[in-house]
């Protein structure tokens, strides 16, 4: 099983786009499976649109991912400002 460590929204956007392309799906194909517009998928992949947690979890399931969260110690933790890239 392959493991991806995601620490920023940009990394998540890139992972979603890469997984979609690996399956040979267009943004329109993926949008149809997700029940949204192609424009929304494009925005998510370019990291310019916010989406709901429910929709994000659905997108990950459609692409075959299972989310596992690991709690870091306080020493290792960082604030959101340190983990989120400026848009």
Secondary structure, DSSP 4 states (H G I P E B T S, - for coil): -------SHHHHHHHHHHHHHHTT--HHHHHHHHTS-HHHHHHHHTT-----HHHHHHHHHHTT------PPPTTT---HHHHS---
